[in-house]
């Protein structure tokens, strides 16, 4: 019989990212890897939102949102070279806050990190926030993203942006689901 327990130890930022990014797993990761950072077209947008939605089958209402909010932007994509430009552009979009923020990431993945309930939960735990879950309000989510999350991710220097995304997602999911992963 082999019995084990989990023991948490303090880590520096590089060790945190190295450990938790290895715990990351996502069934549709190939859709992200194949399409991010490339010129956006209809097929890439669909692939990236399937990845974001974590399923090949997207509900009709979400499909309509992708068509009207994001695909409609393909002919007039901004360059988004600053966070302020991203914030201004985001105000013109009519999708859900998390999907609109992901759209910023699709346009400029180096400047705008991925953000969702899991990455927020990870940041909240690390920073000892009193609010460990994202609020429902669109304006609050957007404010948290620009005022807290982006500055937080910038403190992780000398680590890959993608590895940081993976680490925060895996850690945040762990915090929600526990050791069972469910």
C-alpha positions as semicolon CSV with decimal commas, in nm:
position;residue;x (nm);y (nm);z (nm)
1;X;0,000;0,000;0,000
2;X;0,130;0,348;-0,088
3;X;-0,033;0,631;0,108
4;X;0,043;0,995;0,031
5;X;-0,060;1,343;0,135
6;X;-0,024;1,678;-0,038
7;X;0,200;1,934;0,125
8;X;0,198;2,298;0,018
9;X;0,524;2,488;0,027
10;X;0,604;2,850;-0,052
11;X;0,743;2,908;-0,397
12;X;0,890;3,190;-0,597
13;X;0,712;3,306;-0,912
14;X;0,921;3,099;-1,153
15;X;0,873;2,780;-0,948
16;X;0,499;2,850;-0,914
17;X;0,461;2,885;-1,291
18;X;0,679;2,582;-1,361
19;X;0,478;2,361;-1,123
20;X;0,124;2,473;-1,207
21;X;0,174;2,502;-1,583
22;X;0,261;2,129;-1,582
23;X;-0,075;2,061;-1,412
24;X;-0,262;2,231;-1,695
25;X;-0,461;2,012;-1,929
26;X;-0,721;2,115;-2,183
27;X;-0,878;1,887;-2,439
28;X;-0,893;2,142;-2,720
29;X;-0,548;2,293;-2,667
30;X;-0,458;2,225;-3,029
31;X;-0,721;2,479;-3,141
32;X;-0,549;2,751;-2,941
33;X;-0,196;2,655;-3,041
34;X;-0,282;2,634;-3,410
35;X;-0,468;2,967;-3,430
36;X;-0,344;3,222;-3,177
37;X;-0,102;3,487;-3,296
38;X;-0,196;3,443;-3,660
39;X;-0,398;3,674;-3,881
40;X;-0,761;3,639;-3,775
41;X;-1,012;3,502;-4,020
42;X;-1,351;3,338;-3,982
43;X;-1,212;2,986;-3,929
44;X;-0,954;3,098;-3,672
45;X;-1,215;3,294;-3,477
46;X;-1,444;2,991;-3,464
47;X;-1,156;2,766;-3,356
48;X;-1,043;3,007;-3,083
49;X;-1,394;3,044;-2,942
50;X;-1,443;2,666;-2,948
51;X;-1,123;2,649;-2,743
52;X;-1,247;2,924;-2,509
53;X;-1,585;2,753;-2,476
54;X;-1,404;2,420;-2,413
55;X;-1,622;2,234;-2,660
56;X;-1,647;2,182;-3,034
57;X;-2,025;2,226;-3,004
58;X;-2,116;2,585;-2,925
59;X;-2,472;2,665;-2,817
60;X;-2,686;2,855;-3,070
61;X;-2,699;3,173;-2,859
62;X;-2,319;3,176;-2,826
63;X;-2,281;3,110;-3,200
64;X;-2,497;3,414;-3,268
65;X;-2,281;3,622;-3,034
66;X;-1,965;3,510;-3,215
67;X;-2,119;3,602;-3,551
68;X;-2,256;3,942;-3,451
69;X;-1,995;4,062;-3,202
70;X;-1,662;3,918;-3,319
71;X;-1,685;3,800;-3,679
72;X;-1,843;4,133;-3,769
73;X;-1,521;4,302;-3,649
74;X;-1,287;4,115;-3,884
75;X;-1,295;4,382;-4,157
76;X;-1,203;4,662;-3,915
77;X;-0,974;4,513;-3,652
78;X;-0,784;4,772;-3,448
79;X;-0,412;4,729;-3,387
80;X;-0,453;4,760;-3,005
81;X;-0,102;4,858;-2,909
82;X;-0,187;4,981;-2,557
83;X;-0,407;4,880;-2,266
84;X;-0,591;5,211;-2,294
85;X;-0,674;5,137;-2,659
86;X;-0,797;4,793;-2,554
87;X;-1,016;4,939;-2,282
88;X;-1,168;5,189;-2,525
89;X;-1,227;4,921;-2,790
90;X;-1,378;4,686;-2,532
91;X;-1,639;4,950;-2,448
92;X;-1,762;4,928;-2,808
93;X;-1,820;4,552;-2,796
94;X;-2,152;4,401;-2,695
95;X;-2,057;4,048;-2,589
96;X;-2,003;3,907;-2,243
97;X;-1,713;4,058;-2,051
98;X;-1,499;3,743;-2,048
99;X;-1,554;3,672;-2,418
100;X;-1,487;4,036;-2,507
101;X;-1,163;4,024;-2,306
102;X;-1,073;3,703;-2,487
103;X;-1,134;3,889;-2,814
104;X;-0,869;4,141;-2,704
105;X;-0,638;3,845;-2,646
106;X;-0,714;3,712;-2,995
107;X;-0,624;4,048;-3,147
108;X;-0,307;4,097;-2,943
109;X;-0,221;3,793;-2,731
110;X;0,104;3,941;-2,604
111;X;-0,055;4,255;-2,460
112;X;-0,384;4,115;-2,330
113;X;-0,361;3,802;-2,112
114;X;-0,637;3,544;-2,099
115;X;-0,878;3,608;-1,813
116;X;-1,157;3,397;-1,670
117;X;-1,300;3,271;-1,343
118;X;-1,005;3,039;-1,282
119;X;-0,728;3,291;-1,349
120;X;-0,911;3,546;-1,134
121;X;-0,952;3,293;-0,850
122;X;-0,579;3,217;-0,868
123;X;-0,490;3,586;-0,850
124;X;-0,739;3,643;-0,567
125;X;-0,582;3,362;-0,362
126;X;-0,225;3,472;-0,434
127;X;-0,303;3,836;-0,352
128;X;-0,524;3,747;-0,055
129;X;-0,831;3,928;-0,191
130;X;-1,149;3,904;0,012
131;X;-1,353;3,836;-0,304
132;X;-1,239;3,498;-0,439
133;X;-1,493;3,470;-0,722
134;X;-1,555;3,710;-1,008
135;X;-1,852;3,939;-0,964
136;X;-2,138;3,906;-1,216
137;X;-2,124;4,267;-1,332
138;X;-1,964;4,335;-1,672
139;X;-1,817;4,671;-1,561
140;X;-1,667;4,512;-1,249
141;X;-1,509;4,228;-1,449
142;X;-1,357;4,475;-1,694
143;X;-1,230;4,697;-1,414
144;X;-1,074;4,399;-1,235
145;X;-0,907;4,292;-1,559
146;X;-0,748;4,628;-1,635
147;X;-0,686;4,756;-1,282
148;X;-0,577;4,435;-1,109
149;X;-0,523;4,139;-1,338
150;X;-0,302;4,294;-1,606
151;X;-0,075;4,462;-1,345
152;X;-0,065;4,131;-1,153
153;X;0,050;3,935;-1,460
154;X;0,318;4,196;-1,531
155;X;0,485;4,109;-1,200
156;X;0,575;3,766;-1,344
157;X;0,888;3,856;-1,534
158;X;1,110;3,609;-1,715
159;X;0,831;3,353;-1,760
160;X;0,641;3,275;-2,076
161;X;0,302;3,446;-2,102
162;X;0,145;3,119;-2,210
163;X;0,302;2,925;-1,925
164;X;0,169;3,188;-1,684
165;X;-0,180;3,156;-1,838
166;X;-0,165;2,780;-1,798
167;X;-0,035;2,799;-1,441
168;X;-0,299;3,045;-1,324
169;X;-0,577;2,850;-1,496
170;X;-0,461;2,519;-1,343
171;X;-0,416;2,669;-0,997
172;X;-0,752;2,847;-1,009
173;X;-0,928;2,532;-1,126
174;X;-0,755;2,338;-0,848
175;X;-0,879;2,592;-0,593
176;X;-1,236;2,542;-0,715
177;X;-1,236;2,167;-0,765
178;X;-0,980;2,048;-0,516
179;X;-0,767;1,740;-0,555
180;X;-1,041;1,541;-0,728
181;X;-1,024;1,771;-1,031
182;X;-1,403;1,760;-1,063
